[in-house]
Amino acid sequence: MAYNNIKFVNEDGIGILTISRPKALNALNTETVTELNDCVGKIEADESVKVVIITGEGAKSFVAGADIVEMSTKNPVEGRKFGKISQDTFTRIENLPQPVIAAVNGYALGGGCELACACDFRYAAENAKFGQPEVGLGITPGFGGTQRLPRVVGRGYGKEMIFRANMIDAQEAHRIGLVNKVVPQEELMDTCKKVAKEIMGNAPIAVQLAKTAINRGINCDVVTGIAYEDEVFALCFSTEDQKEGMDAFVNKRAKHFQGK
Ligand code: COA
């Protein structure tokens, strides 16, 4: 599939996925979400991509939400179809085997905030702004906002953002745990790449299993989550990376993980 509204490059194992529809501040219309879904499917199957960074084109916007112009004429059936492909795409991002970092370079509103929340964690530029403006447009968040946002920031802040439909700045987003770090705009991508490389230095299977355990555990009771952790912990002892990591420690030498 040729992409009109997204870009993807693999920079030495770091997959950089850019939402690129600057004339609409990278708002997500059906075409963009369809391309995103296709691209995420390819990333899923591409073992040469070790970590993914999702960002928006330009210095102003990450993603300014779902496309309001396109949505304005939808009937319930069309609304459901649009919601479904977007939900499926975001869930696919959440469950990618690779860690996914959101590099929030500007407005992350509605679907943009929801996209950021589907990533494993978020770094923001100083000019980033977050919000869920949907109830001000007569709709609820529809791409996971009522579910993922409260799981990231807690129910109180999640409900406040959704009910008020206001915008919060990067510092406030940092204070409530929506983003892990705030950096100057010009340092955002380098900071995310540095963290991506740090992650890539660790045992890939262990990172992937830890991600799965966290994602599964967050959606079930703690006893079931701990039982799942038991299984992935045990599984690690069947990998060459476990032998390598521990042998390197014991023999005081550098480690070289192969993802086996
Ligand atoms: N859907 C469709 N188009 C959008 C959009 C969206 N979510 N967000 C921005 N755009 C378009 C604008 O319509 C405008 O297009 P135009 O030049 O053809 O008129 C262009 O992007 C630039 O946006 P503009 O509003 O002129 O920029 P601004 O700097 O004045 O304001 C925002 C920026 C983000 C505050 C404002 O665009 C906005 O509120 N967007 C909607 C955010 C939203 O509610 N998202 C949730 C949707 S569920």
Residues whose N, C-alpha, C, O or C-beta is under 5 A from the ligand:
A	BS01	COA	K23 A24 L25 A27 A64 G65 A66 D67 I68 V69 Y107 L109 G110 P133 E134
